[in-house]
Amino acid sequence: MSNTESLSVELKQAFLRLIAQQTGLVIKEADQDNLIETILVRIKFIKFGSPETYYQLLNSPTIESNQEWQKLVILLTNTETYFWRDQGQFNTLKNYIIPKIIQQQNNHKTIRICSAGCSTGEEAYSIAILIHKIIPDLEKWKVKILGIDINKYALETAKKGIYSSWSFRNINPDIKRDYFRVINNSYHIDNRIKKMVTFKMVNLVNDSFNKQNYDIKYLDLLICRNVFIYFDSSAKAKVLDKFYDTLKPLGYLLTGHAELYGHNLSKFQTKVFPESLVYQRKADKRKADNLILKTPPLVSLSSEAKSPPVKNLSLDLLQKSQPSEQQPITATFSNTQKTNVARDIWSVDDTPINIIKSQENTKFQKTAHEVITEVENLLQKYAYDLAIKQLKNLLKIHPNNFQAYYLMAQTHANIGKYEEAINYCKKALDIDYFSVSPYYLLAQIAEEQGNIVEAKRILKKIIYIEPSSIRAYLDIIHIYQKEGNQKRILKIKQAVINILKQLSPKTIIKDYKNITADELIIKLETDLKDY
């Protein structure tokens, strides 16, 4: 009889439920035999009489139970990690998130960061090194980085800050040279970095973050990567709620790629950067209202395109999606420690605005808006040549006007000049890389030119930028219908239904003939039944 057969099915399921309840960990079916074998080895090692009595120990609210969980967790969790793991996400932190936090906290000069599921500490120390490299006057700042994990023995390694060469994969040699000391073939973290980080044992699922000794609150950034993949949906929801509560308004949450796909993230704003998704807690409404009153927008991009469909395209141009407000920021520090940050219209700079300049910008904006409105009226009348002339004049005065470039692209597509349209789309995206409107137009042009592979690639990019984009899903379905790919159609239609069910039933789906969410669900479910 094998080890796995020595446990009844009922007891095996009881262990699985208890582990999920206590730790949030969900053991995949393929790994369950290994888990049971691990439990049996543990029982033999501590000389427990039977699996039933071991289960009773784990399920009891005693000190002995807590001590045993600490040991069992070591066998259940994966401590594999290394410095600068996922270079793309660290690029996002370096080029966008950390500079933005520095900008927001420049007055208070306080930064609070938590690395959840920190394991042996490489991630937390990597963040500390990153901040040390970015902030030139770090001695004037109060930076607190907290690493938390359920694995007591991994945390002991983290606190020591001593690593082997295996922790340094794909790392810049300069970092090893500048921030580590080599002693007996081991790498010791520099004390400048070590003193920036503290470590605590925390169970993300069951522990309350409000404990005073945890100090998990008012966070500017919370990083939790490759942890949610082990949790079931209820544990994810529970931990996400805790994370939300510990973040300050406009604080950031960074997770592993696609770990939260399909989960309810309505509390957060999703920020899409070239190499990673980041979630941001929304601003306090009262504070946001005050900031809106302080700072007028630069250019109005909210007017909807009213131009007719692209000529001869097989898909009508649907109502234009709103341009994404995301504008990545880059930050550098001069010798005077001033931050130069590119315009980020998702949030408002706290820097006081000169009143005269604000008045001039408002007048400037009104002129641009009037031209855009006039061009849209010209497109309604098919006066394409005059529309192009107006837009060219506008771009001479406003060379960074997104809406002007987008309308130029749309106008050229309407008259069949696809290469010019593509060029103007690219110029619009140079201004706002995350606006989906140009991508939709590029996808339609690609399809019209017979480049179906490119059309699908672009539509998938839209879905990456806006995961709940109904129109992009439906456009891809249209392409797969042409290809006769029924399997993909069924899968995508089900995905759309799942998205729609998260909306209020009477939500108007503007991108699909102004029908409501529940009406579109009925249509799609009827389609599925017909297959």
N, C-alpha and C positions, 0 to 999 in steps of 0.2 A: 504493500500500500504506500503510495507517495505521500509526501508531506501535505500537499494541497488537498488530498482526499481525506485527510484526518480531521478536517473541519467540516461540519455540516454546512449546507447551503445557507441555512438560516443564520448561523453564527458568522459565516463569512460576510453576509450582507449586513449583519449588526456591526461588525468591525468597520466596514466601509462607511456606514452611516455615522458611526461615532467619530471616525477620523474627519469626515467632512464637517460634522458639527463642531468639533473642537478646533480644527485648524483651517477649515475652508477647502482643504485639499480634496480634489476628486481624482480617484485612481482610475485610469483608463482600463478598459476590460483586458487589453493585451498585457497590462502590468499587474493584474490582480493576483495571478499565481505567484509572482515574485514577491508581492506584498505579503501574502499569507506565509510564504516560506520565511520571509524576514521576521514575521511575528513569531513563528514557531522556533526559529533560531534564538530569538530574544527570550522566549519562555524557557528554553533549555538553559540559556546562559544564566538567568537569574534564579533558576531552579524552582519555577512555579509548577504547581501540580498539573494544571490543565489549561487549555485555551479559555475555558469558561471562567475560571478564577482570574485569569489575566485580564479578561474583558471586564470583570467586575472591578478589578483594581483601577483600570483606566476610566471607568464610568463613575467612580466614587469621588466626592468632593473632599479629598484629603491631601495632606502634604505629600504623602507617599505617591499618590496618583500624579500630582503635579511634577514631582521629581522624575517619575517614569516617563511622563509625556516629554519632558526635556530631552531624555535620552532617545526615545522612539523617534522624535522629530528629526534627529540627526540622520536616522536611517531613511526617513521619508522624503527629505528635501534635497534638492540639487544645489550644491554650493559652488558649482562651476562658474567662474567669472574671471575677468581680467581688466586691466586698466584700459580706459578709452574704448570700451566695448560698444560697438555700433558707431563707427566714425561719423556716419551721416547724422545721427541724433546729436552727437557732440558738436558737429558743425552748426546745427540748428541752435543749440544752446549758446555757442560762442558768438555766432553772427546775428542772432535775433533776440533770444529770450533774456540772456544775462545782460546785454546792453540795455534792453528795455527796462529791466528791473532796476538797474543802476540809475537810469534816467528818472524812474518813478520815485526812487528812494534818495535822490541826490541831496534833498534837504535834511532828511533824518539820518542818512548814512548808516542805515541798519538793514541787513539782509538776513532772512531766515529761510533755510532750505532743509528739506528732509529727503533722505534716500530710504525708501521703504522696501524691505526685502533686500537689504544691503549685503547680506552674506558676509564674506570675509573683508569687506571694506573698500575694495578697489574702486567701486563707483563713487562712493562718498569722497575719497581722497582725490579722485580725478576731478570732481567738481571743485574741490578746494584749490587744486593746482590751476584749474581754468580761471577761477576768480583771482587768484594771486597774479596770474599773467595779465589779466585784463585791467584790473584796477591799479593804477600807478601809486596812489596815495592810500594804500590799504591800511596804514596805521591810523588813519582818521576814521576808518569804518569799523562798525561792530558786526562781524559776520559770524553767524551761528549755523553750522551744518550738523544735522543729526542723522545718524544711521541707525535704523531699527530693523530687527529681524527676530524670528521665532527661535532660531538655532543658537543656543547659548554658546556652543563651542566655536561656531563660526565667528561670533562676536568677540570671543577671546583672541582669536587670530587678528581680527580687525583692530582691536585695541593695541596690540603689540606693534602693528605696522611694519612687519617684517615679511618679505615675499621672496619667492624663488623666481627664476627666469621665466617660468611658465606663465606668470601673471603679466608678462610684457610681450604680447603679440601685436604686431603692427603698430608699435608705439614709436614716436619720434625719439631718436637717440638723445636729443638735447634735453628731453624731459627726464630721462633716466640720469643724465649727467647733472642736471640742475637741482633735482628734487629728491635724489636718493643717494645714500652712502652704501658702498659695497663692503660688507664685512663677512669674511668666511663664505664667500660665494652666495651670500644672501643680500637682498636689497632692503635697506632700512629707510623708511619715509623720513624726510627732513622734518625737524621739529617745528619749523615755520608752518608747515602744512598740518602736522599732527595736532597742534594745539587749536586748529580751526574746527576740528571734528570731534564729536562725542558719539558714543554708541550706547544703545539701550535695548534690552530684550522686550519685545512687544509682540503680542499675538494680534494681528490685524483684524481678525474676525471677532474674537471674544473680548479683548481688552478695551476698556474705555480710554479714549485719548485724552480725557479730561483730567487724568491723574496729574497732580502737580509735578511729580518728579519726572514725568514724561516730557512735559514742556512742548507738546506737539500742537502748536496754535499759531495763528497769525502768520502763516507761511506765505512767502513770495513764490516759492517753487516747491512742488512735491514730485519726486521721480519714483515711479513704481513700474519697473520693467521686468517682463518675464515672470510675473507673479500671478496675474489674473488668469493666465492660461491653465493654472492648476485649480481654479475655483469654479464652483457651480454658480448658476445665475443668481441664486439668493445670496450667496456669499459676496459675489461681485457687487450686487446692489447695496448690501450692508456696508461694505468697505468704501464704496464710492460715496455714500452719504457721509461717512466719517471724513473722508478726504475733503469733500466739499466744505464741511463745517470747519476744518482746520485751515483752509486757505483763506487769506484775506481777499476782499473784493479786488478783482483783476489779477489774482494769483494764478499761477500756471500749474497744470498737471500734465506730466509727460509719462506715457506708458509705452509698452512694447508695441510693435507694428501690429495692427488689426486685432489686438487683444480684446478690445471692447466693441468690435464690430457687431452691429445688431442690438446693442444694449441701449437702454434709454439714457441719453446724455443731455436731456432737454435743459438741465440746470446750467450746463456749460455752453460757452461759445466755442465752436471748433475753429481752430486756426490751422491753415494749411500752408506749410513751408515746402521748399523744393525737396527736402529729404526726410520730412517727418510731419506727422500730425501732432498738434498740441491742443490741449483743452484749457480754457480759461474760465475761471469763475466770473460771472457777470458783475458789473459795477453796481455798487449800492445805488438804488434808484434816485434817492434824494441828492446824493453827490453828483450823479451823472446829470441830473437836471440842471444843477448849478453850473457844471462845466459846459453844458450845451449853451447856456445863456452867456457864458464868458467868451466863447470862441465861435465865430461864424465859420461855416464851411468854405473851402476854397473855391470849388466849382460844383454846381449842382449836377449830379449824375443820376437823379432819381426819375427824370422824365422818361416815359415809356416810348419806345420807338413806334412810330405810326406808319412807317413806310410799307409799301405793298410787297408781296412775296417776291423772292428772287426769280427772275424770269426763267421759265422753262425748267425750274428745278422740280424733281419728282416729289419732294416734300415741301409743303408750304412753310414759309418762315412763321413759326409760332410767335406768340407774344414774347418780346424780348425779356430775358431774365435780367434781374438787377445786377449791375456789376458788383463783384466782390469788393468789399472795403479793405481787404487785406493788402497791406503794403509792407514788405519786409523792411527791416531796419538794419542799417550797418552802423557800427559805432567805433570811433577811434578816439584816443585821448591825446591831447597835446601836452606840452610841458606844463601848461597852466591847468591841466586836468579838466578841460572843458569837453563835453561830449557833443560830437557832431552827429546828429541823427537824422536820417532821411525821413520824409513825411510819413507818418503812420496814422491814417484816418480812422483806425479802429478805436483809438483812444486819444485823449486830448492832452497836449503838453501843458504843464502847469505854469510855463513861463508867461509872465504878463505880456499882453499884446498892446502895442502902441495904438492909441485910439485913432489917430489920423490915418495910420496905415490900414487899420481895420475898415474904416470908412471907404478908403480907396479900393480895397479888395472887394467890398460889397458892390461898389459901382462896377468894378471890373467884372465881377461874377455875373451881374445882371446883363451886361452887354453880351457876354458869351452865351448866356441862357437864351437871350432873345434871338441870337443867330441860330442856335440849335433848333429852337422852336420853328423859326422860319424855314430852315432846311427840311424839317420833318413835314411841314406843309407842302413844300415843293415836291417832295418825294410822293406825297399823296396824289399830286397832280402829274406825276411822271415827268417832271421838269428836271431831268437828271443833269443836264449840262449846267444849268443855272445853280443847282444844288452843289455840284462839284466846285464851281467858281466861288460860291459863298464859303464853302468849307476851307478852300485853299487860303482865302483871305483871313479867315478866322485863325488858321494854324500859323500864319505869319505873326499874329499878335499873341496867340496862345499856343506855343509849340508843344506844350505838354497836356493838351486837352484830350482826355481819353475819348469822350463822346464824339469829338470831331473825327478822330481817326476811325472809330468804329463805324460812323455813318459814311465815311469815305469808302470803307471796305464794303459796306452793304450796298452803296450806290453802284460801285463798280461791278459787284456780283449781279446786280439787277440788269446791267447792260451787257453781261456776258464776258466782262474783262476779269477773268478769274485770277490771273497772275497778279494784277494790280490789287485786287481784293485781298489776296493772300498777304501781300506785302503790307497793306494797311492794317490788317489784322495783327500782324507781327509787331507793328509799331504801337498799336493799342496795348498789346500785351507787354511791351517794354515798359509801359507806364503802370499798368495794373496786371501783373502776371496771373492773378487769381480770379479775374473776372471771367465768367463762363461764356458771356455773349460772343466774343470773337471765336471761341472754340466751337460753339454751335455752328457758326457760319463756316468755319474751316471744315467741319465735318460734312456739312451739306455740299460744299464745293468738291471735296474729295469724292463723295458719293456720285455727284453729277459727272465727274471726270472718270468715273469707273474704278477709282482706287478704293475698293471696299475695305481692304486691310487697314489703310490709313484712316478711313472714316471710323471704323470700329476702335482703333487705337485712340483717336481723339475723344470719342464718346466715353471710353473707359477712363480717360484722364479727367473728364468732367465729373464722373461719378467719384473719382478719387478726391477731387476738390470739394464736391458737394454730394456726399453719400446719399442724401435723400432727394436727389434730383429726379423727379418723376419723368420729366421730358427726355432726359438722356437714356433712361431705361427703355422708354417706349420707342425712341429712335433706333436703338440697338435691336429691339424686337422686330422693327420694320425691316432691318437689314437681314436678320436671320430668317425672316419669312421669305425673303427673296432667295435665300440660299437653301431653304427647305430644311433648316436645322431645328427640328421639332424639340429635341432634347434641351437645347439651350433656351428655346422660347419658353418652355414650361418652367424651367428653373428661374428665368428672369421675371416672368409674370408672377410667380409665387413671391419673389423678392419684393416686387412692387406692391403686392397685396399686403405684405408684412409692414412695409413702410406706411401705406395708407391707413392701416389699422391703428397706427400710433397717432393719427390726426383726429380731430373732431369730425364726426360724420358729415357735418354740413360745411366743412372747409372747402372753399372753391379751388379747384385745380385749374388755374388760369392757363397753364400750358397745354391743356387738353380739352378744348372746346367749352371751357367754363362750366364743366360739370362738377358735382361735389365728390368728396372722397368716397362716400358710401355708394354713390352711383357708379363710380369707376370700379370699385371693388366688385360690385354685382356683375358688371360687364366682364371683368377679367376672370372671375370665378366661373361665369357661364362659358367663357372661352375654354377654360381648363377642362370643364366637363365634356366639351365637344371633342377633345382629343382622345 
